[in-house]
Amino acid sequence: MSRTPYFYLEKFNSNTNKWEVYLPYIKNDKGEFKQIDFWPWNATHDVFNAFTDTFGGGAPSVNGVHTGLPYNVSEEVKEVAKHFEEGYTFYWISYADLCCEALRVPQVEDPEWEYSEDGDDRVITKMVDSPAVVMKKRVDEILSVMDDWWVEENRIYYRIVYWVC
């Protein structure tokens, strides 16, 4: 079963004292500009499970994740989220906390079945980037386009607000 992600990168605007959605724009087929999807892949369940409560099974496994919409969430996210209020859990994490978690847990085990020719199946465990690293890489991709020159010193001014249906 597929899950649909709703992820928004926000940046704090010190001039307006408000959080704003912070994503680049692309031209669609009609020549109109639209914001990119922060997370366009809906089959990355390992990431979704780490950043959510895994279908009610407990707290997110990524440290620094907060439950609920931030009280000062951007107007754009608030508008979209109001269509999902009943039955969905909202989350957010600061980019600073995400960076700390990516350093704390850079890789995780990924068990994979290997099928041999003589029929003795076995599990091979390999190491892969942790969900925090995968998410940080996506934020880094966006920020490299939007704000590459001052991100290192201002990680606390970015956050990801999200829910997964």
C-alpha positions in Angstrom: 0.0 0.0 0.0 1.4 3.4 -1.0 1.6 6.4 1.3 1.3 10.0 0.2 3.8 12.4 1.7 3.1 16.1 2.3 6.4 17.8 3.2 7.1 21.5 3.3 10.4 23.2 3.9 9.9 26.5 5.8 12.3 29.4 6.5 11.9 32.0 9.1 11.7 35.5 7.7 13.1 37.9 10.2 11.7 40.9 8.4 8.1 39.8 8.7 8.7 37.6 11.9 6.9 34.7 10.1 7.7 31.3 8.8 7.2 30.9 5.0 7.3 28.0 2.6 10.7 27.9 1.1 10.8 25.9 -2.1 12.0 26.7 -5.6 9.7 27.1 -8.6 9.7 25.2 -11.9 7.8 25.7 -15.1 5.0 23.2 -15.8 4.0 22.0 -19.3 1.8 25.1 -19.7 4.6 27.5 -19.0 3.2 28.4 -15.6 5.5 28.5 -12.5 4.7 26.2 -9.6 6.6 25.2 -6.5 8.4 21.9 -6.6 7.3 19.0 -4.4 9.7 18.7 -1.4 9.3 14.9 -1.4 8.0 13.7 -4.8 8.7 10.0 -4.0 5.8 8.1 -2.3 7.5 4.7 -1.9 10.2 5.6 0.6 8.4 3.9 3.5 11.6 3.6 5.6 11.9 7.4 5.6 8.2 7.9 6.4 8.2 5.4 9.2 11.3 6.9 10.8 9.8 10.4 10.7 6.3 9.5 11.8 4.8 7.2 14.5 4.7 4.2 12.1 1.0 3.7 11.9 0.4 4.4 15.6 3.2 2.1 16.7 5.0 4.7 18.9 7.1 7.8 18.6 9.2 8.6 15.5 12.6 7.0 15.7 14.3 10.2 14.5 15.3 12.4 17.4 14.1 16.0 17.3 10.7 15.3 15.7 7.8 17.3 17.2 4.2 16.3 16.9 1.5 18.7 15.8 1.6 21.8 13.6 3.8 24.5 15.0 1.8 27.3 16.4 3.5 29.7 14.0 3.3 27.5 10.9 3.2 29.3 7.5 -0.1 30.4 6.2 0.3 28.2 3.1 0.9 25.0 5.1 -1.9 25.9 7.5 -4.3 26.3 4.5 -3.3 22.9 3.0 -3.3 21.1 6.5 -6.8 22.2 7.4 -8.1 19.6 4.8 -6.3 16.9 6.7 -7.0 17.8 10.3 -9.2 14.8 11.2 -7.4 11.5 11.5 -3.9 12.7 10.6 -0.9 13.5 12.7 1.3 16.5 11.8 5.0 16.6 12.5 7.9 19.0 12.2 11.7 19.0 12.7 14.2 21.8 12.6 17.0 21.6 10.1 19.4 22.0 12.9 18.0 18.9 14.7 18.0 17.0 11.4 21.7 17.7 10.9 22.5 16.5 14.4 20.5 13.3 13.9 22.3 12.7 10.5 25.6 12.9 12.3 24.4 10.8 15.2 23.1 8.0 13.0 24.7 8.2 9.6 23.9 4.6 8.5 21.5 1.8 9.3 21.3 -1.8 8.5 19.2 -2.8 5.5 18.5 -6.5 5.5 18.0 -7.9 2.0 17.1 -11.3 0.8 19.5 -13.1 -1.4 18.4 -16.1 -3.4 21.0 -18.6 -4.3 20.8 -21.0 -7.2 20.7 -24.0 -4.9 17.6 -22.7 -3.0 19.1 -21.7 0.4 17.8 -18.3 0.9 19.7 -16.1 3.3 19.6 -12.6 4.6 22.4 -10.3 3.7 22.7 -7.1 5.8 24.2 -4.1 4.2 24.6 -0.6 5.5 22.7 2.3 3.9 22.2 6.0 4.6 19.9 6.5 7.6 16.5 8.2 7.0 17.9 11.3 8.7 20.7 11.4 6.1 18.3 10.8 3.3 16.1 13.7 4.4 19.1 16.0 5.1 20.4 15.4 1.6 17.0 16.5 0.2 17.0 19.7 2.2 20.6 20.3 1.2 19.7 19.9 -2.5 17.0 22.5 -2.1 19.1 24.9 0.0 22.0 24.6 -2.5 19.7 26.2 -5.0 17.9 28.7 -2.7 20.4 29.8 0.0 23.8 28.1 -0.4 25.9 31.0 1.1 24.6 31.2 4.7 22.9 28.0 5.6 25.7 26.6 7.8 25.4 29.4 10.3 21.6 29.6 10.3 20.3 26.0 10.4 17.7 26.9 13.1 15.9 29.2 10.7 14.7 26.2 8.5 12.3 23.4 9.4 10.4 20.7 7.7 6.6 20.5 8.4 5.0 17.3 7.2 2.4 14.5 7.4 2.0 11.3 5.6 -1.4 9.9 4.5 
